């Protein structure tokens, strides 16, 4: 029997008859499932399984590898990456098609009331300098004037670092 909105009542395989059908992907869409049905499961059960069960499938390490390799977008429209640790402790992350690359630190921002401190990592000196330029450009756009820089430097990562050898950058800007 059809109900408003194009949905119809079904016999849910989990909770029984008289429920509104919901679009159920037989295999979760996030891992490439394209086959779906409106006559298997109700809205309530589909929401439960989507929240409580699907993440155990879609976020399982082997599923993440397959999703990355085959460019399978999740519900949010992005292909996941994943991190691995090499035997020497180096952290790696995936690019497209499973290509491994160094996991570089994100830019860290601290504010002590007088200045901003930016620190991060990049594989090469040129990329570290470009990251500094990007921070300066963003600060200029936010303040409407170029920032007063008190320190700007790029250093090579120490050999004992968990990151692959590369460049660390530091930038201090007065408020």
C-alpha positions in Angstrom: 0.0 0.0 0.0 1.4 3.4 -1.0 1.8 6.1 1.6 2.5 9.9 1.1 5.9 10.7 -0.3 6.1 7.6 -2.5 6.9 5.2 0.4 4.8 2.1 1.0 4.2 -0.1 4.0 6.2 -3.3 4.0 6.9 -6.4 6.1 10.3 -5.4 7.6 12.6 -8.5 7.8 13.6 -7.4 11.3 10.6 -5.9 13.1 7.6 -7.2 11.1 4.6 -5.9 9.1 3.0 -2.4 8.8 6.2 -0.3 8.6 7.3 2.3 6.0 9.8 1.0 3.6 13.2 2.6 3.3 15.8 2.6 0.5 18.2 -0.2 1.7 21.5 -0.7 -0.1 22.0 -4.5 -0.1 25.8 -3.8 0.1 26.6 -0.4 1.7 26.9 2.3 -0.9 30.2 3.4 0.7 31.9 0.2 -0.4 30.5 0.2 -3.9 27.0 -1.2 -3.4 24.6 0.0 -6.0 21.8 -2.6 -5.7 19.0 -1.3 -3.4 15.4 -2.1 -2.5 12.5 -0.3 -0.8 10.7 -3.6 0.2 13.2 -5.2 2.6 13.7 -3.0 5.7 11.8 -0.2 7.4 13.1 3.4 8.0 13.7 2.8 11.7 15.7 -0.4 11.2 17.6 1.0 8.2 18.6 4.1 10.4 19.8 1.8 13.2 21.9 -0.5 10.9 23.3 2.6 9.0 24.5 4.1 12.3 25.5 1.0 14.2 26.5 -1.7 11.7 27.6 0.0 8.4 30.6 1.8 10.0 32.0 -1.5 11.1 32.0 -2.6 7.5 32.9 0.7 5.8 35.7 1.7 8.3 37.2 -1.7 8.6 40.9 -1.4 7.5 40.6 -3.8 4.5 37.4 -1.9 3.4 39.3 1.4 3.6 42.1 0.0 1.5 39.6 -1.3 -1.1 37.6 2.0 -1.1 40.7 4.0 -1.6 42.1 1.7 -4.4 38.8 1.6 -6.3 37.9 5.3 -5.7 34.7 4.4 -3.9 33.1 7.5 -2.4 31.4 7.4 0.9 28.0 9.0 1.7 29.8 12.3 2.1 31.2 12.2 -1.4 34.9 11.6 -0.6 37.3 8.7 -1.0 38.9 7.8 2.3 42.6 7.7 3.0 44.1 5.6 5.8 47.4 5.6 7.7 49.9 2.8 8.3 53.1 2.6 10.3 56.2 1.2 8.8 58.5 -1.1 10.8 60.8 1.8 11.7 57.8 3.7 13.2 57.4 6.1 10.2 53.8 7.1 9.7 52.5 6.9 6.1 49.2 7.9 4.6 47.6 7.0 1.3 47.1 9.0 -1.8 44.8 7.9 -4.6 44.9 4.3 -5.7 46.8 3.3 -2.5 49.9 5.3 -3.3 51.8 5.7 0.1 53.3 9.0 1.0 54.8 10.5 4.2 52.4 11.6 6.9 53.4 15.1 7.6 52.3 17.0 10.6 49.4 19.4 10.3 50.0 23.1 11.0 49.7 23.7 14.7 48.5 27.2 15.7 49.1 28.5 19.2 48.2 32.0 20.5 49.8 33.4 23.7 47.9 36.7 23.7 50.8 38.6 21.9 51.6 36.4 19.0 50.6 33.5 16.8 52.8 30.5 16.4 52.5 28.2 13.4 54.4 25.0 13.1 54.1 22.2 10.6 56.0 19.8 8.3 56.4 19.3 4.6 58.4 16.8 2.5 60.6 19.5 0.9 62.0 22.9 1.7 60.0 24.4 -1.2 56.7 23.0 0.1 57.6 24.2 3.7 58.2 27.7 2.3 55.0 27.6 0.3 53.1 26.6 3.5 54.6 29.7 5.2 53.5 31.9 2.3 50.0 30.5 2.5 49.8 31.2 6.3 51.0 34.8 5.7 48.5 35.3 2.8 45.7 34.1 5.0 46.7 36.3 7.9 47.0 39.3 5.6 43.5 38.6 4.2 42.1 38.3 7.7 43.8 41.4 9.2 43.6 43.5 6.0 47.4 44.2 6.3 50.6 42.1 6.2 51.5 40.5 9.5 54.5 41.5 11.6 56.7 38.4 11.4 59.1 37.9 14.3 60.4 34.5 13.2 60.3 32.4 10.1 62.5 29.4 9.6 62.6 26.0 7.9 64.6 23.2 9.4 65.4 19.6 8.3 63.5 17.0 10.3 65.8 15.2 12.8 66.9 11.7 11.7 65.1 10.1 14.7 61.8 11.7 13.9 58.7 9.4 13.4 58.0 11.5 10.2 60.0 10.8 7.1 63.0 13.1 6.7 61.7 16.4 5.5 61.3 20.0 6.6 59.8 21.5 9.6 58.6 25.1 9.4 58.0 27.6 12.2 56.4 31.0 11.8 55.7 33.6 14.6 53.5 36.6 14.0 52.8 39.5 16.4 49.1 40.1 17.0 
